[in-house]
Amino acid sequence: MRIIGKLFVSSALLALTVSPGLAKETTINAVHFTPAQNTYAQSFLKFVDEVNKAGKGVVKINVRGGPEVLPPDQQGEAQKNGLIDMLNTPAGLYLNLVPEGEAFSASTKSPEEVRENGGWDLMQKIYAKKGNAHLLAHIDAGAGFHIFTVDQPKKTDDGGIDWSKLKIRSSPLYRTFLENLGATVIVQSPGEIYTSLERGVVNANAYTILGYQSFGWDKFTKYRVDPSFFQTDVLISMNKDKWDSLSPEAQKILTDTAKSFEKESAEAVEKDTKEQAQQMIDAGQKIVTLSGKGKDEFLSKASKASWQRMESRDPTYISELRKHFQ
């Protein structure tokens, strides 16, 4: 009994000794926008690992899950209201709160260039005001979006495609652009696309090469249209109130890790996109390449669509954003 008593006292004293240190470690609850097996989620989880390693004893990210925990179209509001601390989600799924986020996908600049020219600081101001959010990183940048079709698309004499024949699944981000091409557009979350392709609800899908196979969509879409349009706009952001509550040490760990991972993920995207593109080609996917006037009009409409839509929603920051992102 005396031995047990001594052990109990020793354990209690140890707990008292350790607990003050443990109490200093802040936990950040996070959600990602794709299923865990998807390339984008895997990239975010690498970032989480790096933060948790660098921030041991100071700050820790606790990943709650993906779209099965919080639907992608509700994630922005949930973060704004403090229901979740950190998000890994595209700006394109946040446009109802921060329409200016579309500049990330419309940009011709790299994340590094945007940080250097003041664009990042401007976006921080906008996201804080409209989304109650603090931006940490623009990750997985550099990958463009492609249109994938079930059947071989009909080419036109000017080197383009007869877009009127396509019913394209879209995200809110590129809906206007695809409508301007003349296609029929159906906005759906990634979780709905497989069934829509299977049932013929849509006969085309717009997405990046990166992560496409993980959804199984390549089973139906045997053609890829080149060139790509826009660029990926995946952000890591935090509820601003939560961010402001962090210690300076925790903020520095998150900021430094985010900056380094931004570069690391861009390099990984370039490599993985090439590999996954080749895998789909080897499995029978064919490339349809736009040319001439058809190609020029395609790219021109893509460039104009985002800026026109941003300006129609709120012109306040457009001229400044153009200076930094175009």
N, C-alpha and C positions, 0 to 999 in steps of 0.2 A: 504493500500500500504506500510506504514511504517513497519507494522508487517511482511509482506511478505519479504520486503527488509532486515529486521533484521534476519529473518530465513535464507535467502539466504546467507548473510554474515557469519552467524554462521555455516552453512553447509560447506561453503568454507573453513573457518578456521579449522573446524573439519577434513576436507579432507586433509588439509595441515599437520595437526598434526598427522593423522593416516598413511598417505601414506609412510613416510620414513620407518616405521616399516614393512608395507606390502611389500615394495620393497626388503626387506632383505630375504623374503621367496622365495626360489628357487623352481621352478616347474620342475619335471622330468617326461617326457612322456614315458609311458611303454606299452608294448604289450605282451600278453601271447599266447602260442602255441596251446591251445585247446579251444573249445567253452566254454563260460562262465559257462554253467551248469556242465561241467566236473569236476571231483574231483581235478585234478591238477590245473585247473584255480581257483577253489574255495580256494585251499590252498594258492595260490599266492595272492589272494585278501585279505586273512587274514593277510598276511605279509604287504600288502599295508596299511591296516587299522592300524596296529601296528606302522608302520613308521609315518603315518600321525598324529597319536595321540601323539607319542613321539616328532615329529618334528614340531609341530604346531608353526607357525611364523618363522620357520627356513628353513624347506624343506618339500615339498609335492610331492607325486607321483600321477600323473594324468594318469589313465588307459585309453588308447585309444580304446582297444578292443582286439580281438583275431585273428584267421586266416582269418576272414572276412575282416579285416583291412589290414593285411600283411600276405601273405602265409608263412607257417612255413619254407619252403626251401629257402626263401628270407630274413628271419629275421636276420641271422648272418651278411650278407652283409650290410643290412640296418643299423644295429647298428655300424658296422665298419666304415661306411661312415658318420655317424652322423645323419641319417634320423630319428632314434629313439634313445632315451637315455638309456632305460632299457629293458631288455628281461627276460622273464621267458620261457626258452626253454631247451630241452635236449642237452647235448654235442653232441649226435649222429646226430643232425640236423645241426651241426656246423663243421663237419669233413672236409668239403672242405676247410675251413680256418685253423682250428686247429685239425689236425688228432690225436694229442696227447690226446685230450679230451676223446678218447675212453678208456683211463685208468680209468676213473670214473666208467664206467660200468663193466670193467674187474676186478676191485679192489675187494680184499677180506677184505679191511679195512673199518671202518666206517668213516664218514666225520670228526668226532672228532679226531680219531686216525691220519688221514691224516694231520689235522691241527697241531697236536702235533709233528709229526715226520718230518715236513718240506716239505711234499708233496704239501701242499696248496701254500706255498711260491714259489715253483718251477713252479706250474701251473700258478700262477700270472704272473711270468716272461714270460712264453710261450704265454699265451693269450694276454698279452700286446704287445708282439713282432709280433705275427701273426694275431691277430684279433682286435687289437686296443681296447682291452676290459679289464675291471677291474672286477674280480670275487667278488661277495658278499657272496654267499652261495650255497651249494649243498643241496637242500631241497628234501623232500619226499623220502629220501634214505631208502634202505633196502628191497624194493619190487623187486622181480625177475620177469623175463619175462616167459610166458608160451606159448606153442603152443596149439591153440584151433582148433578143426576140426569139419567139418560138419557131416561126417560119422565116425563110429567107426574105428580107424586106425588098420591096419593089424599088429599083433604082429609077431616077429621073434623068432626063437628058442633060441637065446642068450639073450632074455629079452628086446630086443629093438623093433623098429618099422620099417616097410618097408617104408622109407621116399620117395622112388621113386614114390609112389602113390599120393603124396601130391603136390599141387600147393599152396604155402604159400605166403600170403601177408606179406611183410617185410618192415622194415625201413632200411635206409642205414647202421645203426649201426650193425645189426646182419645179413646182407645179406651174407657175406662171410661164417659165421658159418653155416647157413642153406644150402648154396650151398655145403659145405663140407660134410654135412649129406647125400647129394644125392637128395635133394628135388628140385623141380622147384620153382624158386623164382621170385616174381613180387613185385617191390618196389612201394609203393603207400603212399600218405599222408592219415591220418585218415579220412579225409572228403570223400575219394573215396571208402572206404572199404565196406560200407553198400551195395552200388550198385553192387560191384564186388561179394560179397557173394550172393546177391539176384539173380544175373544173372549167377552164376556158373563160373565166370571168375577165381575165386580162390575157393578152398575147405578147406582152413585152414588159420589161422591168428595168428600172433605172437604179443602179447601185454601183459601188466600186468593185473592182476585181478582187481586192483584198477582202477576205471573209465571205465571198460569194458562195463558195463550195460548202461551207460549214452549214448553210441553211438547206442545201440540197436543191437549190433552184436550177443548177446547171443540168439537172435531169431533164428539164423541159426547154430551156432556152439554149438553142444550138447555134445561135449567131450573136456576135458581138459587133457593135457599130463603133468604129474609130473615126475621128479622134474622141478623146474624153472631153468633158466640160466641167467647169468649176473645179474646186479642190476640196478635199475633206476638211471639215470644220469641227473636229472633235475637241471639246474643251474639258479641262478639269477645273471645277469651280467649287466655292464654298459659300454657305450661308454667311453673310457679312457679319452678323451679330456673333456667330460662333468664331469667326476669324478674329474679330476684335477682342474676344475674350481670351485668346491664346496668349501665352507668354511670348516675349520677344524671341526667346530661344526657340520655341516651337515654330513661330512664324519664319524664322531664318532657316530652320531645317526644311520646312515645306517649300519655301521659295527657292532655296539652292537646289534641292532635289528636283523640283519642277523644271527649272531652267536646264539642268543637265539632261534630264530625261526627254525634254522637248527635242533636243538634238539627236539623242540616242534613238528615239522612236521614229524620227524622220528617216534616218539611215536604214532602220529595220523595215520600214514601209517600202522603200525603194527595192530592197532585196526581195522581200516577201511577195510584192506585187508581180515582179518578173517571174518568180517561181510558180505562183498560183495561176498566172496567165498561161504559162506553158503547160501546166498540168491539165487545164481545161481544153487547150488546143490538142494535146496528146489524146484526150478522151473524145475528140471529134468536134469540138466547137470551132466554127469558121468565122473569119474576120471579114466584115464588110466595111470598106474604107470610103469615106466621103472624099470628094475631090472638086476642084474648080469652084464655080460659083456656089454650088450646093454646100460645099464645105465652108466657104467664107460666110455665107448667110447663117449657117448653123452656129458658128463661133461668135458672130456678131450679135445674134439674138441672145445667146447665152450671156454675153458680156453686159448687154443693155438691161436684160430682164431684172436682175437683182437690184441694180442701182435705181431703176425706175420704180420698183416696188417699195424699196426703202424710202425713197423720197415721197411717194404717195402716202405712206403711213405716218412719217414724221420727218420733215425736211431739216430739222434743227441742226443736226450734226453732219449732214451729207457732204457739204463742201470740205469740211475738215477731214472726214473719213477718206474722201477721194485722194487727198494729198498724201495720206499715209499708206493706203492700201492698194491704190491703182498704179 
